[in-house]
Amino acid sequence: MPAEIGKMTEDRLWAESFTALSDRIRSGALSPVTLAELMLERIAAHDGALHSYVAVARETAMTMAEKADAEIKAGGWRGPLHGIPMAVKDVFYTTDIKTGLGSSIYSDWQPPHESTATARLRAAGAVMLGKLTATEGVYADHHPTIAPPINPFGAAHWTGTSSSGSGVAVTAGLAYATLGTDTGGSIRLPSSCCGLVGIKPTWGRVSRHGVFPLAESLDHVGPMARTVKDAAAILTVIAGQDPADPTSAPVAAPDYLASIDDGVAGITIGVDWGFLRRIATEEVLHSIEAVATTMGALGARIVDVTFPDSEAILRGWAVQCAVEAALAHRETYPARREDYGERLAALLERGNSFSGLAMAEALTDRRIFNGRIAAMFTGIDMLLVPGLPIAGPTLDYMASLGEDPEAILAIGPFTAPFDVCGYPTITVPCGASSAGIPIAFQFVGKPFDEALLCRSAQAYQGVTEWHLRRPTL
């Protein structure tokens, strides 16, 4: 097992799961002020080289930490997020911290209202450290004026996008957790590359009010954290219907921690080994096989399934993403074309040029695929797939992929399909590449069955240690 895995001590508070600290905070043995100061010190010491933050809200963080400390001492503990220093991706509207959207156009923009997701974090007592770097318009590349975050496990390797700063900050111990967004894999790709747990909930499970869109019908909001329990605690807070978002689902959201230790006895997990072997590398396959073996030993039943052909919907994803992105940017593009980076501008050009027939074809393929996914799930409780087809892709490899339709086929075969159908997934670290970059798997569940995903992933983490790996900065 890697040397950086070991027992967490007092001088490694930065590396802890926040749910492991919450009892100490509740009892008064650990102060939110101490944690906020620790995070701010680490940001000052390390983020100059990592570029995970675009805005650090020191005064806001300390004020919130002091308030949390006073509330808890007075007996007003609100739950496991109370007093925990967090940061959010720079697409969530916040009224006290600027929201730049990864863009030069909005670099000094102050939103007129708070996002529902961040408002719920605040109501739970979380301490806001600042905003984390995102790619421009939450698409593929960072704006030329913004330094891309660096993967702490290896500078030559991809961080995953578009929640790049989110992945880097949490794994480097510059925040205890974060919120990300996911349209083609933007929670799961950074979680995979940075060794985190990421939950992409069912579409509509978490409000998107006050979150700048990439593609409305594909966008999801979810947590990124160090452990399953941390991610489940955040999802408990942010999930649920929101009158401000008419697309949020009128489905009651449970306490995801309540059943998290119930185990997986009798759970049926499907795997399409042929699908995986056609696309994934040997390193990734070896890790997924080990996950299947572990889950079987824990009492789950592993069965063969046939995953629906996804090439058409991956290409359709590229059409829908482009068209919906063009709609989202219609007020500034092409009017301010000179302020856009090349990659996002190219996407918007495609979106403005696609015909209605192309969009109709993509939507038809999407409906057919969604029907086939539903049929596949009639015989299983969950699906097991990798987070990425390649272990720790390098920056050179990513640059070699070229334009976006080909890139999504190469990088997103295990992520984008579940944005298309809107099914929930949880991403969990399960190995390391020969270069030491994390490898991850996903459990994919039926709509609104996030509780089962959390409990299954928790069972896996209960007998493995991959989630304890921390990079040496």
SULFEN-V893674 format. One record per pair of residues at least 24 apart in sequence whose ideal C-beta (glycine too) atoms are under 6 Angstrom apart, sorted by the first residue. I is the first residue (numbers start at 1). J is the second residue. D is the distance in Angstrom with one decimal. If there is no record, write none. Layout:
# SULFEN-V893674
i: {I:I}
j: {J:J}
d: {D:D}
This chain:
# SULFEN-V893674
i: {1:2:4:4:5:5:5:14:14:14:15:15:17:17:17:18:18:18:19:19:19:19:22:25:26:31:32:32:32:32:33:33:33:35:36:36:36:36:36:39:39:42:42:43:46:47:50:50:50:51:51:52:52:52:52:52:52:52:53:54:54:54:54:55:55:55:55:56:57:57:60:60:61:61:64:65:68:78:78:79:80:81:81:81:81:82:84:84:85:85:85:86:86:86:86:87:87:87:87:87:87:88:88:88:89:89:89:89:89:90:90:91:91:91:91:92:92:93:94:97:101:102:102:102:102:103:103:104:104:104:105:105:115:115:116:116:116:116:116:117:117:117:120:120:124:129:132:132:132:133:133:134:135:135:136:136:137:138:138:138:139:139:140:141:141:143:144:152:153:153:153:154:154:156:157:157:157:158:158:158:158:159:159:160:160:160:162:163:163:164:166:167:170:170:171:171:177:177:177:178:180:181:181:182:183:183:183:183:183:184:184:184:185:185:187:187:188:188:188:191:191:192:192:192:192:195:195:195:196:197:197:197:197:198:198:199:199:199:199:200:201:201:202:202:202:203:204:204:204:205:206:206:207:207:207:208:209:209:209:213:214:215:215:215:216:218:227:228:228:228:228:232:232:232:232:233:251:254:256:256:259:259:260:260:260:262:263:264:264:264:264:264:265:267:267:268:268:268:268:269:269:269:269:269:270:270:270:270:271:272:272:272:275:279:279:280:280:281:283:283:284:284:287:287:287:288:288:291:291:298:305:308:308:310:312:313:313:313:313:314:314:314:316:316:316:317:317:318:318:319:319:319:320:322:322:322:323:323:323:325:326:326:366:370:373:377:382:382:383:385:385:386:386:387:387:387:391:391:392:392:392:418:424:426:426:428:429:429:430}
j: {465:469:469:470:465:468:469:38:42:173:173:470:226:227:230:84:176:230:80:229:230:233:80:83:77:69:65:68:69:83:65:66:69:85:61:62:65:85:127:85:129:173:174:174:473:174:150:168:172:147:149:132:133:149:165:168:169:174:130:90:100:131:133:97:98:130:131:130:97:130:96:128:127:129:127:127:125:124:125:124:233:124:125:126:237:125:126:176:127:129:176:126:175:176:177:129:130:132:169:175:178:118:178:179:132:134:163:166:180:131:134:134:138:211:212:118:211:210:118:131:212:134:135:136:143:136:143:143:145:339:332:339:210:211:207:209:210:242:244:179:221:238:237:238:237:175:165:166:169:164:165:162:161:162:341:344:344:162:181:214:344:347:343:341:343:341:341:471:436:437:471:435:437:394:392:394:437:193:393:395:398:190:193:189:190:193:186:187:190:190:224:194:196:224:195:196:225:230:234:224:224:219:221:220:214:215:218:219:419:412:416:419:412:415:222:224:387:415:427:224:427:387:388:427:440:429:438:469:224:225:228:231:428:224:427:223:231:235:426:425:424:450:424:447:448:422:247:248:249:239:238:239:242:245:248:245:242:244:245:328:325:321:324:325:324:419:467:454:457:458:461:256:257:260:454:257:448:451:451:454:451:455:454:455:458:455:459:298:299:300:456:459:299:300:381:301:303:380:381:295:300:302:382:384:303:305:380:383:384:305:306:307:307:389:413:386:389:390:391:433:386:391:430:431:439:386:441:430:441:459:376:369:372:417:365:365:366:369:420:408:409:416:362:365:366:416:420:405:408:354:358:362:362:347:350:351:351:354:359:351:351:352:420:421:421:446:443:445:444:414:442:414:441:427:440:442:433:439:433:435:437:444:450:453:457:457:466:467:466}
d: {6.0:5.7:5.8:5.3:5.1:4.7:5.8:5.9:5.8:3.7:5.6:5.0:5.2:4.2:5.2:4.6:4.2:5.5:5.2:4.4:5.4:5.6:4.1:4.9:4.8:5.3:4.4:4.3:5.0:3.0:4.7:6.0:5.3:5.4:5.1:5.9:3.7:5.0:5.5:4.4:5.8:5.8:5.4:5.0:5.2:6.0:5.1:5.4:5.9:4.2:4.8:5.8:5.8:4.9:4.2:4.0:3.9:5.9:5.3:5.3:5.8:5.3:5.1:5.8:5.8:4.8:4.3:4.3:4.8:4.6:5.5:5.9:5.5:5.0:4.5:4.9:5.3:5.6:4.4:5.7:4.6:4.1:5.8:4.6:5.9:3.2:5.5:5.2:4.5:5.1:5.8:4.9:5.6:6.0:5.2:4.4:5.1:5.1:6.0:4.3:5.5:5.9:5.8:4.6:5.3:5.1:5.3:5.2:5.2:4.2:4.7:5.7:5.6:5.8:4.5:5.1:5.7:3.9:5.6:5.8:5.1:4.2:5.4:4.5:5.8:5.5:5.8:5.9:5.1:5.3:5.8:5.0:2.9:5.4:4.0:4.4:6.0:4.8:5.9:5.7:5.6:4.8:5.3:5.0:4.5:5.6:3.5:4.9:5.4:5.8:3.1:5.4:4.8:4.0:5.0:4.8:4.8:4.3:5.9:4.6:5.0:5.8:5.1:5.9:4.0:4.9:5.5:3.7:5.9:5.2:4.8:5.8:5.5:5.5:5.0:5.6:5.0:5.7:4.9:5.9:5.2:5.8:5.7:3.4:3.4:4.0:4.2:5.8:4.9:5.9:5.2:3.7:5.7:5.9:5.5:5.9:4.0:5.5:5.9:5.0:5.0:5.9:5.6:4.5:4.5:5.4:4.7:5.2:5.9:5.2:4.4:5.8:5.3:3.0:5.2:6.0:5.5:5.1:4.5:5.7:4.3:3.3:4.9:5.9:3.9:4.5:3.5:5.4:5.2:5.5:5.3:4.6:5.6:4.6:4.4:5.5:5.0:5.6:5.1:4.9:5.1:5.6:4.5:4.8:5.1:3.2:5.7:5.5:3.7:5.3:5.2:5.5:3.5:4.2:4.8:5.6:5.7:4.1:4.2:4.8:5.6:4.5:3.6:5.7:5.6:4.7:5.6:5.8:4.5:4.5:5.4:3.9:5.4:5.7:4.4:5.9:5.3:5.6:5.5:5.0:5.7:5.5:5.4:5.2:4.8:5.2:5.5:5.2:5.6:4.4:5.1:4.8:3.6:4.6:5.0:4.9:5.9:4.8:4.9:5.9:5.2:5.3:5.1:5.3:5.5:3.6:3.8:5.0:4.9:5.3:5.8:4.1:4.6:4.7:5.4:5.4:4.7:5.3:4.1:5.6:4.9:5.4:4.9:3.6:4.7:5.6:5.7:5.2:5.0:5.3:5.6:5.7:3.8:4.8:4.5:5.2:5.8:4.4:5.1:5.7:5.4:5.8:3.3:4.7:5.9:5.0:5.8:4.6:5.9:5.6:5.4:4.3:5.2:5.3:4.3:3.6:4.7:5.5:5.6:5.4:3.0:4.9:5.6:4.7:4.9:5.5:4.8:5.3:4.1:4.6:5.2:5.2:5.8:5.0:3.5:5.6:3.6:5.0:4.0:5.5:2.6:5.8:4.9:4.3:4.9:4.9:4.2:5.4:5.5}
